[in-house]
Amino acid sequence: MDPGLLDDLERKFQKELNAGTVALLLMAVLAEASEPRYAYDIAKELEERAPITKLGTLYPTLRSLESLGLLDSRVEPSVAGPPRKYYRLTKDGRAALAAWAKQWKQTSQVVNAVLKGMDHA
């Protein structure tokens, strides 16, 4: 296969894979937090813990999750720059996270089981 085409296909696959995982990872980070967190702080943690995550999708994902009622936010002044918007999971957000995490685990088990046979190929 043409290496350029293979690269294009890999980027497309990764983009589609990231679409759902960013929301799941973002919500998991917020679920672990004892206090609301601002976007850049969340982005830094995701960059450390999930380096495959495309951070350009973080802000649209935050807005989307908030519009769905899964996140609450508040804006606070910042000492070193513009005001910061802090996010936290809502009760519905915690329920959605639990359901999505369960679905992720089931899906990843199935995919891993099917791909396991490729280890010897």
N, C-alpha and C positions, 0 to 999 in steps of 0.2 A: 504494500500500500504506500502511496505517496506520503512521505513524512509530513508535508504541509497539511494534507487532508486529515491525517491522523491527529495532528495538533489541534486543528479546528474542531474535530469531533470530540476530542478530549475536553477542550474548553467548553463546548456546548453541554456536554454531559455534566461537567462540574458546576456550570451555572444552574442547570436544572436541579441538581442535587442540593446545591446551596439554598435554593429558594425556600424550601421547607425547614431545613436544618438551622438556619439563622434564627428563625423565630423560636424554635425549640431551645437552642443554646442560650439565647438571650433571656428567655423566661426562666431557664434553670439557674442562670447567674443571679437574676433578681430574687428567685425563691430562696437562695442561700444567704442573701443579704439581710442583715439585721435592721438596716435603715434604707430609705430610698437612695437610688444612685443616679448620677447624671450620665449622659450618653458617652462622653469621652472616657469616663472611668470604666464603663461597661466595655467599650471598644478595646481599651488597653488590656483588660482581663481576657477578653475573647481572643485577642491577638496572641497572648501568652498560652492560653489553654487550648485553643482551636485555631492554629495558624492557617488552616485551609479556608477559613471563613473570609469572605470578601466583605470588608468593613464598609464599603460603599452602600451596601444594602441595609446597614444598621438603622440609619435615620428613617428611611421609608418604612422599615419593619416596625420600628417604635411607633410611628404615626398610625400605621395600620392596626397594630395590636391595641392601641389606645382607642381608636375609633370603634373597635369591636367590643370595648368595655373590659378588655383583659388587663389593661394597665391604667393606673391613675398617674397624673403628673401634677407637679407644682413648680412654679418658677421662683427662684430666689436670687437676690443680688450676689455677685461674686466680688471678692476683694481684688482679685487679679484679672479683671476682664469683664466681658459681657455677662449678663445674668445667665444662670444655669437652670436647665429644666431637669428636675429630678423625677424619676419613675419608680413605681412600685407595682407589684402584682395586686390585682383585686381578688376577691373571693372567687369570681368566675374565672379569672386568670389561673388561679391555683388548680381549679377543677380541670380546666383545659390542659394545663401542663401535665397533670397526672394522666389524663386520657391520651395525650400525644406521646408521652414517654412510654406508656404501655404499648401503643401502636408502633413506635420506633423499635422497641425491643423485639416485638413479634416479627416485624419486617426484617430487621437486621439478622435475626436468627434464621429466617427462611433464606435470605440472600446468602448468608455465610454457609449454610448447609449446601446450597446449590453450587456455590463457587468453590467449595472445599475440593470437589472432584477435579478442579483445574490445577490444583497444586502439583499434580503429577504429570500434567500435560506438557 
